[in-house]
């Protein structure tokens, strides 16, 4: 951590530059927040450490509420044109060879009653393109944040490493959207409460020419579970096993792993040779935690930086995007009128504390409810499968949804919509006139 006045030169002799809001992390939460703030007229700089968004096995689920957001922002037609598959049902096989639908999105009264499976880099490229149309938006790729800049106890910016050298970016507010292993939340001294998790996940793809039905296909065998996500030309597969068993899995070799997958998912038995090496199998150390406090003077965390989620249901992305929308709604006006900058000179962070604390209070309930449901699913289903105690759903579940099909809308709602969905602020949905370069001209300040 560094300490500096606002006029301290950046690293390597480069002068520090300034923005109003520095967003660290170019994932869904960071990109959505950057775009929304820029549409409000807030000068925002998003820092992404990679040169592009092409990283495999990020979460690729785009939920109904996120598609509504894209529609509000005037981006849905572009999104819908991206190559994608749609999942409208969650189906589970039973021992008698039949399947039961435990989650049916088509029962929901939504404009987009499905989950769209879109490579995350395509979604991020779309958001980046929309951001570049905003005069107040700047995206800096290959800018890896290495620490924070402080003025006393207050975070006043970030230090970064880039191809042009080390530097500093000063800001009225820093937003940490840098994921579950967030450097910034550690730098800010924000502590997380961790919950026990007994499983890990291994992600890989199986090339296949089969026409997989557009539904999630969970499979389970004693000691492991597999979830198949249908994609165009391949299946994206999540292999769930005991936590801490990555070394043992790899020691058994690729043939043993292929056999496990073929046994769990017979539809892919003829295709598992497409898993060429265990280097293609990516290990995810599953964590479930949340910060006790989401902010410190000059900095606030959102998304996985504030609350790491289990991959169950793929809801982590949806929750992170909702955090970003809520943050934009609460932060845009104070950032525009200089409330956050004023606290630096007044020596009293109370106004900023109230605004940032309001964000946590708004998003805490959906975070707690979602994590509680995930932990329940771990305890009652996943853990028992991994321990070999059960191999399928308790009998009461298929019995209930077959007699009352509308019950399948409940899991679909929890996955696809969730508690307290956020809508784009009215000022972000406006489509102001464009200048000669195709960029929007803002009509005024954001109003909540």
C-alpha positions as CSV (number, residue, x, y, z in Angstrom):
1,X,0.0,0.0,0.0
2,X,1.2,3.5,-0.8
3,X,0.6,6.8,0.7
4,X,0.5,9.9,-1.5
5,X,-1.0,13.3,-1.9
6,X,-3.2,13.9,-5.0
7,X,-0.2,15.5,-6.8
8,X,2.4,12.8,-6.1
9,X,4.0,11.6,-9.4
10,X,3.2,8.1,-10.5
11,X,5.6,5.2,-10.5
12,X,8.6,5.3,-12.8
13,X,8.5,9.1,-12.9
14,X,5.2,9.3,-14.8
15,X,2.8,11.9,-13.5
16,X,-0.4,10.5,-11.9
17,X,-3.6,11.1,-13.9
18,X,-7.1,11.5,-12.6
19,X,-10.6,10.2,-13.1
20,X,-13.8,10.6,-11.1
21,X,-14.4,6.8,-10.6
22,X,-11.8,4.1,-11.1
23,X,-13.3,0.7,-11.6
24,X,-10.8,-2.2,-11.2
25,X,-11.8,-5.3,-13.1
26,X,-13.2,-5.7,-16.6
27,X,-15.7,-8.5,-15.8
28,X,-19.5,-8.2,-16.1
29,X,-19.8,-6.1,-12.9
30,X,-17.0,-3.7,-13.7
31,X,-18.1,-3.2,-17.3
32,X,-21.8,-2.7,-16.5
33,X,-20.9,-0.2,-13.8
34,X,-18.5,1.7,-16.1
35,X,-21.1,1.9,-18.9
36,X,-23.9,3.0,-16.6
37,X,-21.8,5.7,-14.8
38,X,-20.6,7.0,-18.2
39,X,-24.1,7.3,-19.4
40,X,-24.8,9.5,-16.4
41,X,-21.9,11.7,-17.4
42,X,-19.5,10.5,-14.7
43,X,-15.9,10.3,-15.8
44,X,-15.1,6.6,-15.3
45,X,-12.0,4.6,-16.1
46,X,-12.1,0.8,-16.1
47,X,-8.8,-1.0,-15.6
48,X,-8.5,-4.6,-16.9
49,X,-5.2,-6.5,-16.4
50,X,-5.5,-8.7,-19.5
51,X,-5.0,-7.7,-23.2
52,X,-8.4,-9.1,-24.2
53,X,-11.4,-10.9,-22.7
54,X,-10.6,-14.3,-24.2
55,X,-10.5,-16.4,-21.1
56,X,-12.2,-19.8,-21.2
57,X,-14.6,-21.2,-18.6
58,X,-15.7,-18.0,-17.2
59,X,-19.3,-18.1,-16.3
60,X,-21.2,-17.9,-19.6
61,X,-24.7,-17.7,-18.2
62,X,-26.8,-14.6,-19.0
63,X,-30.0,-14.6,-17.0
64,X,-33.4,-13.1,-17.8
65,X,-32.8,-10.0,-15.6
66,X,-29.5,-9.3,-17.3
67,X,-31.2,-9.6,-20.7
68,X,-33.9,-7.1,-19.5
69,X,-31.0,-4.8,-18.5
70,X,-29.5,-5.1,-22.0
71,X,-32.9,-4.3,-23.5
72,X,-33.2,-1.2,-21.3
73,X,-29.8,-0.1,-22.5
74,X,-30.7,-0.6,-26.1
75,X,-28.2,-3.5,-26.5
76,X,-30.4,-6.5,-26.7
77,X,-30.6,-6.8,-30.5
78,X,-26.8,-6.8,-30.7
79,X,-26.7,-9.3,-27.8
80,X,-29.3,-11.6,-29.4
81,X,-27.3,-11.6,-32.7
82,X,-24.3,-13.2,-30.8
83,X,-23.9,-17.0,-31.2
84,X,-25.6,-18.5,-28.2
85,X,-27.7,-21.4,-27.0
86,X,-30.8,-21.1,-24.8
87,X,-31.7,-23.1,-21.7
88,X,-35.3,-23.1,-20.8
89,X,-35.4,-26.1,-18.4
90,X,-33.4,-27.8,-15.7
91,X,-34.0,-31.5,-16.0
92,X,-32.7,-34.4,-13.8
93,X,-32.6,-38.1,-14.7
94,X,-34.2,-40.7,-12.5
95,X,-33.2,-44.3,-11.9
96,X,-36.1,-45.5,-14.0
97,X,-34.6,-43.9,-17.1
98,X,-37.1,-40.9,-17.2
99,X,-36.4,-37.3,-16.5
100,X,-38.1,-34.7,-14.4
101,X,-38.1,-31.0,-15.0
102,X,-37.2,-29.3,-11.7
103,X,-36.9,-25.8,-13.1
104,X,-38.9,-24.5,-16.0
105,X,-38.2,-20.9,-17.1
106,X,-41.1,-20.9,-19.5
107,X,-43.5,-20.8,-16.5
108,X,-42.2,-17.4,-15.7
109,X,-43.9,-14.2,-16.9
110,X,-40.7,-12.8,-18.4
111,X,-39.9,-11.3,-21.8
112,X,-36.9,-13.7,-22.0
113,X,-37.9,-16.9,-20.2
114,X,-34.6,-18.7,-20.6
115,X,-30.9,-18.5,-19.7
116,X,-28.7,-17.6,-22.7
117,X,-25.3,-19.3,-22.9
118,X,-23.0,-16.8,-24.4
119,X,-19.2,-16.8,-24.3
120,X,-18.4,-14.2,-21.7
121,X,-15.9,-12.5,-23.9
122,X,-18.6,-11.7,-26.5
123,X,-20.7,-10.1,-23.8
124,X,-17.8,-8.1,-22.5
125,X,-16.9,-7.0,-26.0
126,X,-20.5,-5.8,-26.5
127,X,-20.4,-3.8,-23.3
128,X,-17.0,-2.3,-24.1
129,X,-18.2,-1.3,-27.5
130,X,-21.2,0.5,-26.0
131,X,-19.0,2.1,-23.4
132,X,-16.7,3.6,-26.1
133,X,-19.6,5.5,-27.5
134,X,-19.8,7.5,-24.2
135,X,-17.4,10.5,-23.9
136,X,-17.0,9.9,-20.2
137,X,-15.9,6.2,-20.5
138,X,-12.4,4.9,-20.8
139,X,-11.3,1.3,-20.8
140,X,-7.6,0.5,-20.2
141,X,-6.6,-3.0,-21.2
142,X,-3.3,-4.5,-19.9
143,X,-3.5,-2.3,-16.8
144,X,-2.9,-4.6,-13.8
145,X,-3.6,-2.9,-10.5
146,X,-0.9,-3.6,-8.0
147,X,-1.9,-1.5,-5.0
148,X,-3.8,1.5,-3.7
149,X,-2.8,5.1,-3.3
150,X,-3.7,6.7,0.1
151,X,-4.0,10.1,1.6
152,X,-4.0,9.3,5.3
153,X,-6.6,6.6,5.8
154,X,-8.5,7.3,2.6
155,X,-7.9,5.5,-0.6
156,X,-7.4,8.1,-3.3
157,X,-6.5,6.0,-6.3
158,X,-4.6,2.9,-7.5
159,X,-1.2,1.9,-8.7
160,X,-0.9,-0.1,-11.9
161,X,1.5,-1.9,-14.2
162,X,1.0,-1.6,-17.9
163,X,3.1,-2.1,-21.1
164,X,3.9,1.7,-21.0
165,X,5.3,1.3,-17.4
166,X,4.1,1.7,-13.9
167,X,1.7,4.5,-13.0
168,X,-1.0,5.8,-10.7
169,X,-4.6,6.7,-11.3
170,X,-6.2,9.0,-8.8
171,X,-9.9,9.0,-8.3
172,X,-12.7,10.3,-6.1
173,X,-13.8,6.7,-5.7
174,X,-12.3,3.3,-6.4
175,X,-14.6,0.4,-7.1
176,X,-13.1,-3.1,-6.6
177,X,-14.7,-5.4,-9.1
178,X,-11.6,-7.6,-9.3
179,X,-13.2,-11.0,-8.4
180,X,-13.1,-13.5,-5.6
181,X,-9.3,-13.2,-5.1
182,X,-9.6,-9.4,-4.9
183,X,-6.3,-7.6,-4.3
184,X,-8.1,-4.4,-3.5
185,X,-10.2,-5.7,-0.7
186,X,-7.1,-7.1,0.9
187,X,-5.3,-3.7,0.4
188,X,-8.3,-2.0,2.0
189,X,-8.3,-4.3,5.0
190,X,-11.8,-5.6,4.4
191,X,-12.4,-9.0,6.0
192,X,-14.6,-11.8,4.6
193,X,-16.7,-14.3,6.5
194,X,-16.0,-17.7,4.9
195,X,-18.5,-20.6,4.9
196,X,-17.5,-24.2,4.7
197,X,-17.5,-25.8,1.2
198,X,-16.8,-29.5,0.7
199,X,-16.6,-29.6,-3.1
200,X,-14.6,-28.3,-6.0
201,X,-15.4,-28.0,-9.7
202,X,-13.4,-29.0,-12.8
203,X,-14.5,-27.3,-16.1
204,X,-13.8,-28.7,-19.5
205,X,-15.5,-29.0,-22.9
206,X,-16.4,-32.1,-24.9
207,X,-16.6,-31.5,-28.7
208,X,-19.7,-33.3,-30.0
209,X,-21.9,-33.2,-33.1
210,X,-24.9,-34.5,-31.1
211,X,-27.9,-32.2,-30.9
212,X,-28.1,-31.9,-27.1
213,X,-31.4,-30.8,-25.8
214,X,-31.5,-27.2,-24.6
215,X,-31.7,-27.9,-20.9
216,X,-29.3,-28.3,-18.0
217,X,-28.4,-31.9,-17.6
218,X,-27.2,-32.8,-14.1
219,X,-25.9,-36.3,-13.6
220,X,-24.7,-37.9,-10.4
221,X,-22.9,-41.0,-9.3
222,X,-21.7,-41.9,-5.9
223,X,-18.7,-39.7,-5.2
224,X,-19.2,-37.2,-8.1
225,X,-21.7,-35.2,-10.0
226,X,-21.6,-33.8,-13.5
227,X,-23.6,-30.9,-15.1
228,X,-23.7,-30.7,-18.9
229,X,-24.4,-27.3,-20.5
230,X,-25.3,-27.7,-24.2
231,X,-23.4,-25.4,-26.6
232,X,-23.0,-25.2,-30.3
233,X,-20.6,-27.9,-31.4
234,X,-19.6,-28.9,-27.9
235,X,-20.8,-29.6,-24.4
236,X,-19.5,-27.5,-21.5
237,X,-19.1,-29.7,-18.5
238,X,-18.8,-29.1,-14.8
239,X,-17.3,-32.1,-12.9
240,X,-18.0,-31.8,-9.2
241,X,-15.9,-33.8,-6.7
242,X,-14.4,-33.6,-3.2
243,X,-12.6,-30.4,-2.2
244,X,-8.8,-30.8,-2.2
245,X,-8.8,-33.8,-4.6
246,X,-7.3,-32.1,-7.7
247,X,-3.9,-33.8,-7.3
248,X,-5.6,-37.2,-6.9
249,X,-7.8,-36.7,-9.9
250,X,-4.8,-35.8,-12.1
251,X,-2.7,-38.7,-10.7
252,X,-5.3,-41.2,-12.1
253,X,-4.7,-39.9,-15.6
254,X,-6.7,-38.9,-18.6
255,X,-8.1,-42.3,-19.4
256,X,-9.6,-42.8,-16.0
257,X,-11.1,-39.3,-16.1
258,X,-12.7,-39.9,-19.5
259,X,-14.2,-43.2,-18.2
260,X,-15.7,-41.3,-15.2
261,X,-17.3,-38.7,-17.6
262,X,-18.6,-41.4,-20.0
263,X,-20.2,-43.4,-17.1
264,X,-21.8,-40.2,-15.7
265,X,-23.0,-38.9,-19.1
266,X,-23.6,-41.8,-21.5
267,X,-24.7,-39.4,-24.2
268,X,-21.1,-38.2,-24.4
269,X,-19.4,-41.7,-24.2
270,X,-18.4,-41.6,-27.8
271,X,-17.0,-38.1,-27.6
272,X,-14.9,-38.1,-24.4
273,X,-11.8,-38.7,-26.4
274,X,-12.1,-35.0,-27.3
275,X,-10.8,-34.3,-23.8
276,X,-7.2,-34.5,-25.1
277,X,-5.3,-33.9,-21.9
278,X,-5.9,-33.1,-18.2
279,X,-4.4,-29.7,-19.0
280,X,-7.8,-29.0,-20.7
281,X,-9.5,-29.6,-17.4
282,X,-9.6,-26.4,-15.3
283,X,-9.8,-26.6,-11.6
284,X,-12.1,-24.1,-9.7
285,X,-11.4,-23.9,-5.9
286,X,-15.0,-23.3,-4.8
287,X,-15.4,-20.6,-2.2
288,X,-18.5,-19.1,-0.5
289,X,-17.9,-15.9,1.5
290,X,-19.0,-12.3,1.9
291,X,-17.4,-9.2,3.3
292,X,-18.5,-8.0,6.7
293,X,-18.1,-4.5,5.4
294,X,-18.1,-3.7,1.7
295,X,-16.3,-0.3,1.9
296,X,-13.6,1.7,3.4
297,X,-12.8,5.4,2.9
298,X,-12.5,6.0,-0.8
299,X,-13.2,2.4,-1.9
300,X,-16.1,0.0,-2.3
301,X,-16.4,-3.7,-3.4
302,X,-19.0,-5.2,-5.7
303,X,-19.6,-8.6,-7.3
304,X,-17.3,-11.5,-6.3
305,X,-15.0,-9.1,-4.6
306,X,-17.8,-8.5,-2.1
307,X,-19.3,-12.0,-2.0
308,X,-17.9,-15.1,-3.6
309,X,-20.6,-17.5,-4.7
310,X,-20.8,-21.2,-5.4
311,X,-21.2,-22.0,-9.1
312,X,-24.5,-23.7,-8.4
313,X,-27.1,-22.2,-10.7
314,X,-24.5,-19.9,-12.3
315,X,-26.1,-17.1,-10.3
316,X,-22.8,-15.3,-9.4
317,X,-22.7,-13.3,-12.6
318,X,-26.4,-12.3,-12.3
319,X,-25.8,-11.1,-8.7
320,X,-22.7,-9.2,-9.7
321,X,-24.5,-7.4,-12.5
322,X,-27.3,-6.5,-10.1
323,X,-24.7,-5.1,-7.7
324,X,-23.4,-2.9,-10.5
325,X,-26.8,-1.5,-11.4
326,X,-27.6,-0.7,-7.8
327,X,-24.1,0.9,-7.4
328,X,-24.7,3.1,-10.5
329,X,-28.1,4.2,-9.2
330,X,-26.7,5.2,-5.8
331,X,-23.3,6.6,-6.8
332,X,-24.0,8.5,-10.0
333,X,-25.3,11.7,-8.5
334,X,-22.9,12.0,-5.6
335,X,-20.0,11.5,-8.0
336,X,-21.4,14.1,-10.5
337,X,-21.8,16.8,-7.9
338,X,-18.5,16.1,-6.2
339,X,-19.7,14.7,-2.9
340,X,-16.9,12.1,-2.8
341,X,-14.2,14.6,-3.7
342,X,-15.5,17.0,-1.1
343,X,-15.0,14.6,1.8
344,X,-11.3,14.6,1.0
345,X,-11.0,18.3,1.9
346,X,-13.7,18.4,4.6
347,X,-12.0,15.7,6.5
348,X,-15.3,14.0,7.2
349,X,-16.0,10.7,5.3
350,X,-19.5,10.5,6.9
351,X,-21.4,11.4,3.7
352,X,-19.5,8.9,1.7
353,X,-19.9,6.3,4.4
354,X,-23.7,6.8,4.3
355,X,-23.8,6.4,0.5
356,X,-21.5,3.3,0.4
357,X,-23.2,1.8,3.4
358,X,-26.6,2.2,1.6
359,X,-25.2,0.0,-1.3
360,X,-24.4,-2.8,1.0
361,X,-27.7,-2.6,2.8
362,X,-29.5,-2.7,-0.6
363,X,-27.6,-5.7,-1.9
364,X,-27.1,-7.7,1.4
365,X,-30.5,-9.4,1.4
366,X,-30.2,-10.9,-2.1
367,X,-26.7,-11.9,-1.3
368,X,-27.6,-13.6,2.0
369,X,-30.6,-15.4,0.5
370,X,-28.7,-16.6,-2.5
371,X,-25.8,-17.9,-0.5
372,X,-28.1,-19.5,2.0
373,X,-29.9,-21.4,-0.7
374,X,-26.6,-22.5,-2.2
375,X,-25.4,-23.7,1.1
376,X,-28.6,-25.6,1.6
377,X,-28.1,-27.3,-1.8
378,X,-24.6,-28.2,-0.9
379,X,-25.6,-29.7,2.4
380,X,-28.7,-31.5,1.3
381,X,-27.7,-32.6,-2.2
382,X,-24.1,-32.1,-3.4
383,X,-22.3,-33.1,-0.2
384,X,-24.4,-36.2,0.1
385,X,-23.7,-37.2,-3.5
386,X,-20.0,-36.6,-3.1
387,X,-20.0,-38.7,0.1
388,X,-21.8,-41.5,-1.8
389,X,-24.9,-41.4,0.4
390,X,-27.3,-40.6,-2.4
391,X,-27.2,-40.7,-6.2
392,X,-30.3,-38.8,-7.2
393,X,-32.9,-36.3,-6.0
394,X,-35.0,-37.2,-2.9
395,X,-38.2,-39.0,-4.2
396,X,-40.4,-36.2,-2.9
397,X,-39.0,-33.7,-5.4
398,X,-40.1,-35.5,-8.7
399,X,-43.3,-36.6,-7.0
400,X,-44.2,-33.0,-6.2
401,X,-43.3,-31.4,-9.5
402,X,-45.1,-34.0,-11.5
403,X,-48.3,-33.4,-9.6
404,X,-47.9,-29.7,-9.5
405,X,-45.9,-28.6,-12.6
406,X,-46.1,-25.0,-11.6
407,X,-43.7,-25.8,-8.7
408,X,-40.9,-26.0,-11.3
409,X,-41.2,-22.2,-11.7
410,X,-39.8,-21.6,-8.2
411,X,-36.2,-22.9,-8.8
412,X,-36.3,-21.1,-12.2
413,X,-37.3,-17.8,-10.6
414,X,-34.5,-18.2,-7.9
415,X,-31.9,-18.9,-10.6
416,X,-33.1,-16.6,-13.4
417,X,-34.4,-13.6,-11.4
418,X,-33.4,-13.9,-7.8
419,X,-34.2,-11.7,-4.9
420,X,-34.5,-8.0,-5.5
421,X,-33.7,-7.7,-9.2
422,X,-32.4,-4.3,-10.3
423,X,-33.6,-2.2,-13.3
424,X,-31.5,0.2,-15.2
425,X,-31.9,3.8,-13.9
426,X,-34.1,6.0,-16.2
427,X,-31.3,8.2,-17.2
428,X,-29.3,5.2,-18.4
429,X,-32.2,4.1,-20.6
430,X,-32.5,7.4,-22.4
431,X,-31.0,7.7,-25.9
432,X,-29.7,11.2,-26.1
433,X,-28.7,12.7,-29.5
434,X,-25.4,11.7,-30.9
435,X,-22.6,13.9,-32.0
436,X,-20.9,13.8,-35.4
437,X,-18.7,10.9,-34.2
438,X,-21.7,8.8,-33.1
439,X,-21.2,9.5,-29.4
440,X,-24.0,10.5,-27.1
441,X,-24.4,14.0,-25.9
442,X,-25.7,14.1,-22.3
443,X,-28.8,16.0,-21.5
444,X,-28.1,16.5,-17.9
445,X,-27.1,15.0,-14.6
446,X,-28.3,11.7,-13.4
447,X,-31.2,11.8,-11.0
448,X,-32.2,8.9,-8.8
